[in-house]
Amino acid sequence: MAETFYSQIAANRRNSLFLSLAVMALFGLLGFAIGYAISGSSSGAIVVMAIAIALGGLAAAGSYFGGDALVLSVSGAKEVDETSAPQLLNVVREMAVAANVPMPKVYVIDDTAPNAFATGRDPQHASVAITSGLLEKLDREELQGVMGHELSHVRNFDIRFALIVGVLVGSIALLADFFLRFTFWGGGRSRDNDRGGNGLQAIMFVVAIVLSILAPIAARLVQLAVNRQREYLADASSVQLTRNPYGIERALAKISEDQEVLEVANRATQHMYFTNPIKKFEQRASGLFSTHPPTLDRINRLRELTGDKPLEGQEAAELQGLD
């Protein structure tokens, strides 16, 4: 039986929430372990954990209110209106009405590589950015599929969701780096030489070192998993908005097969785009893990919604390994 997009949406929301809570728990655990290793007491551990969470909250607040403007500026996006891009505005307005969200600001990035992203802290402060290459290379149905996907990110609060996880991952990395440097420069040696020291504190010191090494890696993996779940969710939501799974399916194939390089994308912004903007053949694509699900997997999940058979043979081979 074909899986409905409603069940896909429900499952992906549950998975994303679970993974985000896992990052939060990891951040708290790391803060507590470091605090106990430094202070030797539960009260000291709680104080350090609280300070770490407070600093992470301040970083999140800064990104919450100014992150979208920074991303648009770094991407070279220019705002357009009905006069300069009437068809694009028409399609975005259609999808905004279908998603029951306010009309977002619309930007165009002057780049021949086809792609798009959404940003903003909530539907009332949202923006979508589309490359000129996407406007040139996609037909109206395909453009609707992409805009349905991006407006789904807005409607589902995916940008805010990803922001929380991203800030926590960055905070984990900073906290772990601080503790490792503290230990390297002699912060832990006095405990090693203190024969009357607390045995539990010594154990927690070792635990803190191990967590400081492994937690940033684990948090990054969870962040990537969250992002992939949100992409699946936005694909399913796009079908719900457009009532047409074939537009987004064709758009995924076209964009993934395109060999143009999106110069303005970088490792900090690549997770925001409709498909991974950093191609496998580029030198900057040196990471071990992808920010997006494989295009072939995304297309086959869409085909489940209509009961179509998954892509096989030559069609599948052409898409395999592009991500």
C-alpha positions, 0 to 999 in steps of 0.5 A: 500500500502506498504510504500517504504524505500525511504519514510521512509528515507525521513520521518526519516530525517525530524523528526530527523532534527526537533527534533535536532533543538528543542534541540538547541532552548531549549538550547538557551531559557534556556541560555537567561532566566538564563541570564536575571534572573541574569542580569535583561537586554536583553543585559546581557541575550544575553551575557550569552546565547552566553557564554553558546553556546561557551562553548558547542561548545568547548565541541562539538569540543573535542568530534568531534575530539577525541570521537571515539577513546575514545569510542573504547578504553572504549569498548575494541575494537581491530582493525582487518585486512584481515588476522585475520578476512577475512569474516568480512572484506569482508562483510564490504567492500561489504556494504561500496561499496554499501553505496558509502563510504570509507572502515572504520576501523574494530574492534572486541570486545571480548565479547560473546554478539552479537552486533555492532556499528559505530563511527567517525565524517564522512565517511572518519574517520569512524570505525565499531566495532563488538563483537565476539559473533555477528560473531559466532551467525549470518550467512552471510546474517544476518551479512550483514544486521547489517553491512548495518545498521552500514554503513548506520549510517556512510553514513547518518552522524548519528554519527555526528548528534547524537554527536551534540544532545548529546553535547547539551543535556549535555550542557543543564544539566550543565547549568541548574545545575549551575543556580540551585546551584547558586540560592540555594547558595543565587544568587537570594535572593538579588533580592527577597529583592530588593523592587525596582527590575525589575518586569520582571526580577523576572518573568524571574527568576522564568521561569529560575528555572522552565526551569532549572528543566524541560529542562534537562528532555525534552532534554533527551527525545528529544535525545532519540526520535532522536536516535530512528528515526535514528535507523529506518532510518538505518534499512530502509537504510540497506534494500536499501544497501543489497536488502534483508530485511530478513537478518536484520530482522532475526538479530534483532530477534536473537540479542534481544532474546540473553541473554548474557550481553555486559559488556563493554556497559554503559549508555554513549555508549548504544545508539550507538549499533545496539540494546540496549546492556543493557537488561531489566533484568540487574540492570543497566537497571533502566532508564525509557526510552529506547535508541532504538525503540522496536525490534518488531516495528523495524521488523514490519516496515521492513515488511512494506517495502515488504508488509508482514504482521506484526508479530503476535501471538507467534512470536510477543509475544517472542519479546514483552517486550525484550527492 
